[in-house]
Amino acid sequence: MSGELDGAVALVTGAAGGIGAAVVRTLAVRGAAVAAADRDGDAATALAEAVVADGGTAFGARVDVTDAAGVQRMVARTEAALGPLTVAVSVAGVLHAAPVVDTTDADWAATFAVNATGPFHLLRAAGRAMAPRGRGAIVVVGSNAASVPRAGMAAYAASKAAATMLARCAGLELAAAGVRCNVVSPGSTDTAMQDALWPDGSAARRAVDGSPEHFRVGIPLGRIAAPDDVAEAVAFLASDRARHITMHDLLVDGGATLKA
């Protein structure tokens, strides 16, 4: 698919994480010029420098997605450096695992600030830039937890459900302007966030096997996702191959939700 996104200008938030970094690299390999934004500005810059060293076009910057003005400035900076924005991908996310009764106000607020309000800031800023030009693709990386209850993950699941519906509503509103909005919902993925759930190193096995005591099925395909699996789905939805797809939620979870 090299060259599929030639001429595209993309902004990716959460770019320094496992999925975010994979998205940046995948879009760049396909020809997009990419702005890699992350709260860890040094990591985002290092990633962008690696992309450039491989022949791509990119720059990195520090952005906190909970800061509305900062996200708006990042869109403007991206356009000043690379050209009119055509692709925006919201990847930034956090997970504070705890039962509902043990979830603190601070953890609840922090989860929604990043996982729901962060995508809102990007959707709004990107939509404002794209709509007058009559084209654009926005992808929100959500989670299969948005559609299936997960024990100990209420704040995360609820925030991802909010982000999913946000993207669908934005897709409806922006459709007449030629801007598509879609969601990619991974299941268990080989990232630092996944590993943090089981520090004993059993994350992959536990995800694949499932957890009957927590009413959680395993993964029918018998493996957890690699970040590149998620990035490929994002790249598809960002491309003209998906030109007639909007308001869609694409599950990339190996069948773990049983399409529930």
C-alpha positions in Angstrom: 0.0 0.0 0.0 3.0 2.3 -0.3 1.9 5.6 -1.8 -1.7 5.1 -1.0 -1.8 8.2 1.2 0.5 10.4 -1.0 -0.4 14.0 -0.4 -2.2 13.3 2.9 -1.4 15.4 6.0 -2.1 13.5 9.2 -2.2 14.4 12.9 -2.0 11.6 15.4 -2.5 12.1 19.1 -1.1 9.6 21.6 1.6 9.1 19.1 4.3 7.9 21.5 2.4 4.8 22.7 2.3 1.4 21.2 -0.7 1.8 19.0 -0.1 5.5 18.3 3.5 4.9 17.2 2.3 2.1 14.9 -0.3 4.4 13.4 2.3 7.1 12.8 4.7 4.7 11.1 2.0 3.0 9.0 0.6 6.3 7.7 4.1 7.6 6.9 5.0 4.4 5.0 1.9 4.9 2.9 3.0 8.4 2.0 1.3 10.7 4.5 3.1 13.6 6.1 2.5 13.1 9.8 2.5 15.3 12.9 3.1 13.0 15.9 1.6 14.6 19.1 1.9 13.2 22.6 2.1 14.4 26.2 5.6 12.9 26.1 7.0 15.4 23.6 10.5 13.9 23.6 9.2 10.5 22.6 7.0 12.0 19.9 10.0 13.9 18.5 12.2 10.8 18.6 9.5 8.8 16.7 9.2 11.5 14.1 13.0 11.6 13.6 13.0 7.9 13.1 10.3 8.3 10.4 12.3 11.0 8.7 15.4 8.8 8.8 13.4 6.1 7.0 12.5 8.5 4.2 9.2 9.8 5.5 7.9 13.2 6.4 7.1 13.9 10.1 7.6 16.1 13.1 6.9 15.5 16.7 5.4 17.8 19.4 4.2 17.8 23.0 0.4 18.1 23.2 -1.9 17.4 26.1 -5.3 16.3 24.6 -7.1 17.6 27.7 -6.1 21.1 26.7 -8.6 22.4 24.1 -6.5 25.4 23.1 -3.4 23.2 22.8 -5.1 20.8 20.5 -6.4 23.7 18.3 -2.8 25.1 18.2 -1.5 21.7 17.2 -3.9 21.6 14.2 -2.7 25.0 13.2 0.9 24.1 13.6 0.4 20.9 11.6 -1.1 22.9 8.7 1.6 25.5 8.8 4.3 22.9 8.7 2.8 20.2 6.4 -0.2 21.6 4.6 -4.0 21.3 4.9 -5.0 18.6 7.4 -6.7 15.6 5.7 -6.4 12.9 8.4 -6.8 13.1 12.2 -6.4 10.1 14.4 -7.2 10.2 18.2 -5.2 7.5 20.0 -4.3 9.0 23.4 -5.8 7.0 26.2 -5.4 6.1 29.9 -6.6 3.2 32.0 -7.3 3.4 35.8 -8.5 -0.1 36.6 -10.7 -0.5 39.7 -14.2 -1.7 40.6 -16.9 1.0 40.5 -17.1 1.2 44.2 -13.4 1.8 44.5 -13.0 4.3 41.7 -12.0 7.7 42.9 -13.4 10.9 41.7 -9.9 11.9 40.5 -9.4 8.7 38.5 -12.9 9.0 36.9 -12.3 12.6 35.9 -8.8 11.9 34.6 -10.1 8.9 32.5 -12.8 11.0 30.9 -10.6 14.0 30.4 -8.2 11.9 28.2 -10.4 9.2 26.7 -13.6 11.2 25.9 -12.8 14.9 26.1 -9.5 14.4 24.3 -11.2 13.0 21.2 -13.8 15.7 21.4 -11.1 18.4 21.3 -9.5 16.7 18.3 -12.7 16.0 16.4 -13.8 19.6 16.9 -10.6 21.2 15.9 -10.0 18.8 12.9 -13.7 19.1 11.8 -13.4 22.9 11.8 -10.4 22.7 9.6 -11.6 20.0 7.2 -15.3 20.9 6.7 -14.8 24.1 4.7 -12.5 22.2 2.3 -15.0 19.4 1.7 -12.9 16.5 2.6 -11.2 14.7 5.4 -11.1 11.5 7.5 -11.1 11.3 11.3 -10.5 8.1 13.2 -11.0 7.6 16.9 -9.2 4.6 18.5 -11.7 3.3 21.0 -12.0 -0.1 22.6 -14.1 -3.2 22.5 -14.7 -2.5 26.2 -17.1 0.2 25.0 -19.7 -2.5 24.0 -19.1 -5.2 26.5 -19.1 -4.8 30.3 -15.7 -5.4 31.9 -15.2 -6.0 35.6 -12.7 -3.5 37.1 -12.8 -1.3 34.0 -16.0 0.8 34.4 -14.4 4.2 34.0 -12.4 3.1 30.9 -15.3 1.3 29.3 -17.7 4.2 29.9 -15.2 6.8 28.5 -14.6 4.7 25.4 -18.3 4.3 24.9 -18.6 8.1 25.1 -15.9 8.6 22.5 -17.4 6.0 20.2 -20.8 7.8 20.2 -19.1 11.2 19.9 -17.4 10.0 16.7 -20.6 8.7 15.2 -22.5 11.9 16.0 -19.6 13.9 14.4 -19.7 11.6 11.4 -23.4 12.3 10.9 -23.0 16.1 11.3 -19.9 16.3 9.0 -21.0 13.9 6.3 -22.6 16.6 4.1 -19.2 18.4 4.2 -17.4 15.3 2.9 -15.7 14.5 6.2 -15.8 10.9 7.4 -15.6 9.9 11.1 -15.0 6.3 12.1 -13.9 4.3 15.1 -11.4 1.5 15.4 -12.0 -0.6 18.6 -9.2 -2.9 19.6 -9.4 -5.6 22.1 -6.4 -6.9 24.1 -3.3 -5.5 22.3 0.4 -6.0 23.0 1.1 -2.6 24.6 2.4 -1.2 27.9 -1.2 -0.6 29.0 -2.1 -4.2 28.5 1.0 -5.4 30.3 0.2 -3.1 33.3 -3.0 -5.1 33.9 -1.0 -8.2 34.7 2.5 -7.2 35.9 3.5 -10.9 36.3 3.9 -11.2 32.5 0.8 -13.2 31.9 -1.2 -10.6 30.0 -1.3 -12.3 26.7 -2.2 -15.7 28.1 -4.9 -14.4 30.3 -6.4 -12.4 27.5 -6.5 -15.3 25.1 -7.7 -17.8 27.7 -10.4 -15.5 29.1 -11.6 -15.2 32.7 -14.8 -17.1 33.5 -14.8 -15.7 37.1 -15.0 -12.2 35.6 -17.5 -13.3 32.9 -14.9 -12.5 30.2 -14.6 -14.8 27.2 -11.2 -15.4 25.6 -10.1 -14.5 22.1 -11.4 -16.9 19.4 -8.4 -16.3 17.1 -6.0 -17.4 19.8 -3.8 -14.3 19.9 -3.8 -10.8 21.2 -3.4 -8.0 18.6 -0.1 -6.4 17.7 -0.2 -2.6 17.5 0.3 -2.9 13.7 -3.0 -4.8 13.4 -4.8 -1.8 14.8 -2.8 0.6 12.7 -3.7 -1.2 9.5 -7.4 -0.7 10.3 -6.8 3.0 11.0 -4.9 3.4 7.7 -7.7 1.7 5.8 -10.4 4.0 7.3 -8.2 7.0 6.6 -7.8 6.0 2.9 -9.9 6.4 -0.1 -10.6 2.7 0.0 -13.0 3.6 2.8 -14.5 6.6 0.9 -18.1 5.4 1.5 -17.6 4.4 5.1 -18.5 6.7 7.9 -19.9 6.4 11.5 -18.6 2.8 11.5 -17.1 1.0 14.6 -14.5 -1.5 13.4 -13.7 -4.1 16.0 -10.1 -5.4 15.9 -10.3 -7.9 18.7 -9.9 -11.4 17.3 -13.5 -12.0 17.9 -13.3 -11.4 21.7 -16.6 -9.5 21.9 -18.5 -12.2 19.8 -19.8 -9.1 18.0 -21.9 -8.2 21.0 
